[in-house]
Amino acid sequence: MSFDAVGLGNAIMDALVRVDDSVITELGLTRGQMHPVDHAAWNAVYERVHGLGIEVYSGGSCANTVQTLGLLGGKVLYCGQIGDDAFGEMYARSMLEVCGVHALKTTSAHATGKCLSLVSSRDGERTMLTDLGAAVHLPTIGDFAEQIRKARVLHLTGYLFLGGPVRDAAFEAAEVARAAGVPISLDVADPFVARTITNDIRHLLEKYVDVCFLNKEEAEVVTERPPHLAVEHLAGWCRTAVVKLGGEGSLVRQDGMTHRIPVFPVRVADTTGAGDAYAGGFLYGWLHGWPAERAGELGSRVAALTVAQLGAVCRDRAAVTAAREMVVSR
C-alpha cells in the first residue's frame, strides 16, 4: 500500500484547559512556549488545573499535520510510539478514526507521552508542558521504512531531534527517504527547538529537506535574518520555504518568488495546532501541484478552522472539505 504522505512524530496525548493568564504567571511558566517536564512535574500542574475542565485529544505536531491531510482527503500514515496504557489505547483509536490506519509502535516500558496545553482565556495563546514519555524512546523505524519508500512525502518535526532514541530513528527515516528519492517536509514546530538545536536544524534543512515550515521567531533564530529575508535564505536550502507570521499571515518562497498569504479572520478559541493545520493544508496543495499561493491559501483556511475551536485538529470533515473546495473552485 502506498500513501500520499507518511509522518514520523512524537505520539502525545493533548490535554487542553482554558486558564486565566494569572495561572500561567503563578506557575512560573513562559507564556506561549513549550516546557519539557517529567511525569511528576506534569502531574503537579495537571492537578492544579484539572478542576477547570480538561479536554483530551490525540496530538503531537506531526500527528496533527498528518490527520489534517487525511481529513482533506489524502491517503496518510503516521508512525510514533505509545505506551501500553489507557492513553495509548485512546491515541491509537483516535488515529484510526481520522486516518483509517496507523503504524504506531507500542511499548510497556514507558507511559504514553502527554502535553498539557494551558489555553489563555484572553486570546487563545497556549502554554505547553510536555512529558514525552514513550514517544522519545522509539529505537528504530523498523518496517515503517518500507512505507516511507512508497510515499510521496515524508513529514517530520523538529521535536524529534531534541534527543532520546527517537532522534536516531528520525535520522534513519530521513536517510531512507533521501535514498528512495522521497521528498521530506520539516516543521521546526517550536521556538524552543530552534534555540536548543539551531545547528541541527540548519543541517537538516541543508541536507535533507524539500519543504520547510517555520514561524517568525524560529526563522529569525535559524537564519539570523528578519522574516522577509529569512524566507529567501531558507529557500536557498529547500525547494519551498514557508514562514508563518501569526496574525499577519505567512510568506511562501518557491521558484524564486515570494508570496504573501493572508489570514482568514475568525474568533480565536485556541491557537493549539494552528501551524500544524497550516502545514497539512499547504502540503495537500503542494502534493497536488498547486501554485504556492493556492497551497498557502488552503493552509491558511484550515488553520482558521482550527483556531476557532478547542483542540489541535479540526475534525469537522464537512468544514475541512468546504475549505478545500473553496480553493479548488478559484
ZIRA-V364161 format. One record per residue. RES is the residue in one small letter. OMEGA is omega in degrees with one decimal (NA if undefined). BURIAL is + if it has 24 or more other C-alpha atoms within 12 Angstrom, else -. Layout:
res & omega & burial
RES & OMEGA & BURIAL
RES & OMEGA & BURIAL
This chain:
res & omega & burial
m & 177.9 & -
s & -175.2 & -
f & 173.2 & +
d & -178.4 & +
a & 171.2 & +
v & -178.4 & +
g & 172.8 & +
l & -176.3 & +
g & 174.1 & +
n & -178.9 & +
a & -173.2 & +
i & 171.2 & +
m & 179.3 & +
d & 171.2 & +
a & -174.4 & +
l & -179.9 & +
v & 177.4 & +
r & -179.9 & +
v & 170.1 & +
d & -179.1 & -
d & 179.7 & +
s & 178.1 & -
v & 178.9 & -
i & 177.5 & +
t & 179.6 & -
e & -177.6 & -
l & 178.4 & +
g & -177.8 & -
l & 175.4 & -
t & -176.2 & -
r & 175.6 & +
g & -176.9 & +
q & 173.9 & +
m & -179.1 & +
h & 175.7 & +
p & -178.5 & +
v & 174.6 & -
d & -175.7 & -
h & -177.4 & -
a & -179.8 & -
a & 178.8 & -
w & -178.8 & +
n & -179.2 & -
a & 178.8 & -
v & 178.1 & +
y & 179.1 & +
e & -179.7 & -
r & -172.3 & -
v & -171.2 & +
h & 179.7 & -
g & -178.3 & -
l & 177.7 & -
g & -175.7 & -
i & 174.0 & +
e & -174.3 & +
v & -180.0 & +
y & 170.9 & +
s & -176.1 & +
g & -169.0 & +
g & -172.9 & +
s & -178.1 & +
c & 179.9 & +
a & 178.3 & +
n & -179.6 & +
t & 179.8 & +
v & 178.7 & +
q & 177.6 & +
t & 176.3 & +
l & 178.9 & +
g & 178.7 & +
l & 177.3 & +
l & 178.4 & +
g & 178.7 & +
g & 175.5 & +
k & -167.5 & +
v & 178.1 & +
l & -178.1 & +
y & 176.6 & +
c & 175.6 & +
g & -179.0 & +
q & 177.8 & +
i & 175.2 & +
g & 177.0 & +
d & -174.7 & +
d & -176.3 & -
a & 177.8 & -
f & 179.0 & +
g & 177.8 & +
e & 178.4 & +
m & -178.3 & +
y & -179.1 & +
a & -179.8 & +
r & -179.8 & -
s & 178.8 & +
m & 178.7 & +
l & -178.9 & -
e & -176.4 & -
v & -170.3 & +
c & 178.8 & +
g & -177.5 & -
v & 173.0 & -
h & 177.9 & +
a & -177.4 & +
l & 173.3 & +
k & -178.8 & +
t & 177.2 & +
t & 175.2 & +
s & -176.4 & -
a & -176.2 & -
h & 176.8 & +
a & 176.2 & +
t & 178.1 & +
g & -177.2 & +
k & 179.3 & +
c & 175.9 & +
l & 179.2 & +
s & 175.8 & +
l & -173.4 & +
v & -177.4 & +
s & 177.1 & +
s & -179.9 & +
r & -174.3 & -
d & 176.8 & +
g & 178.2 & +
e & -177.6 & +
r & 175.3 & +
t & -168.1 & +
m & 169.8 & +
l & -172.7 & +
t & 170.5 & +
d & -170.5 & +
l & 174.1 & +
g & -176.1 & +
a & -172.7 & +
a & -173.8 & +
v & -178.7 & +
h & 175.3 & +
l & -173.0 & +
p & -176.4 & +
t & -179.9 & +
i & 175.9 & +
g & -176.5 & -
d & 175.0 & -
f & 178.7 & +
a & -178.6 & +
e & 177.3 & -
q & 176.1 & +
i & -176.9 & +
r & -177.2 & +
k & -176.8 & +
a & 176.1 & +
r & 174.5 & +
v & 172.3 & +
l & 179.2 & +
h & 178.9 & +
l & 174.7 & +
t & -177.9 & +
g & -179.4 & +
y & -176.3 & +
l & -169.6 & +
f & -179.8 & +
l & 179.3 & +
g & -177.0 & +
g & 179.4 & -
p & -177.8 & +
v & 176.2 & +
r & 178.3 & +
d & 178.2 & -
a & 179.9 & +
a & 176.5 & +
f & 175.7 & +
e & 179.2 & +
a & 179.8 & +
a & 179.0 & +
e & 177.8 & +
v & -179.7 & +
a & -178.2 & +
r & 179.9 & +
a & -178.7 & -
a & -178.8 & -
g & 179.3 & -
v & 178.5 & +
p & 179.3 & +
i & 174.7 & +
s & 179.4 & +
l & 170.4 & +
d & -180.0 & +
v & 163.7 & +
a & -179.3 & +
d & 176.4 & +
p & 177.1 & +
f & 178.4 & +
v & -177.8 & +
a & -178.6 & +
r & -173.1 & +
t & -177.5 & -
i & -176.2 & +
t & -177.1 & +
n & 176.4 & -
d & 178.9 & +
i & 177.1 & +
r & 179.0 & +
h & 179.4 & -
l & -177.4 & +
l & -177.8 & +
e & -171.1 & +
k & -168.4 & -
y & -160.3 & +
v & 176.9 & +
d & 179.4 & +
v & -179.3 & +
c & 178.3 & +
f & 176.1 & +
l & 171.4 & +
n & -174.4 & +
k & -177.1 & +
e & 178.7 & +
e & -179.5 & +
a & -179.9 & +
e & 179.8 & +
v & -173.7 & +
v & -176.0 & +
t & -175.1 & +
e & 179.7 & -
r & 174.2 & -
p & -171.4 & -
p & -175.0 & +
h & 174.7 & +
l & 179.3 & +
a & -177.5 & +
v & 176.2 & +
e & 179.8 & +
h & 179.5 & +
l & 179.6 & +
a & 172.5 & +
g & 176.6 & +
w & -173.7 & +
c & 177.8 & +
r & -178.1 & +
t & -179.4 & +
a & 178.5 & +
v & 172.7 & +
v & -177.5 & +
k & -173.7 & +
l & 179.2 & +
g & -178.3 & +
g & 178.3 & +
e & 177.8 & -
g & -178.4 & +
s & 175.3 & +
l & 177.6 & +
v & 179.5 & +
r & -179.3 & +
q & 178.5 & +
d & 175.2 & -
g & -179.1 & -
m & 176.4 & -
t & 179.8 & +
h & 175.5 & +
r & -177.6 & +
i & -179.1 & +
p & 171.0 & +
v & 175.1 & +
f & -169.6 & +
p & 174.7 & -
v & 173.2 & -
r & -173.1 & -
v & 175.9 & +
a & -174.4 & +
d & -178.2 & +
t & 180.0 & +
t & 174.4 & +
g & -178.3 & +
a & 179.7 & +
g & 178.0 & +
d & 178.6 & +
a & 177.6 & +
y & -179.1 & +
a & 178.5 & +
g & 178.4 & +
g & -179.7 & +
f & -178.3 & +
l & 175.9 & +
y & 178.6 & +
g & 179.8 & +
w & 179.6 & +
l & -179.9 & +
h & 175.2 & -
g & 179.6 & -
w & 170.0 & -
p & -174.9 & +
a & -176.6 & +
e & 177.6 & +
r & 176.1 & +
a & 177.7 & +
g & 178.6 & +
e & 179.1 & +
l & 176.3 & +
g & -178.9 & +
s & 180.0 & +
r & -179.9 & +
v & 176.8 & +
a & 178.9 & +
a & 177.2 & +
l & -176.3 & +
t & -176.7 & +
v & 179.1 & +
a & -177.8 & +
q & 175.3 & +
l & -178.1 & +
g & -170.6 & +
a & -179.1 & +
v & 174.2 & +
c & -176.4 & +
r & 176.7 & +
d & -175.5 & -
r & -178.9 & +
a & -179.9 & -
a & 179.2 & -
v & 178.5 & +
t & 179.1 & +
a & 177.8 & -
a & 179.0 & +
r & -177.2 & +
e & 177.7 & -
m & 179.1 & -
v & -179.9 & +
v & -173.9 & -
s & -177.8 & -
r & NA & -
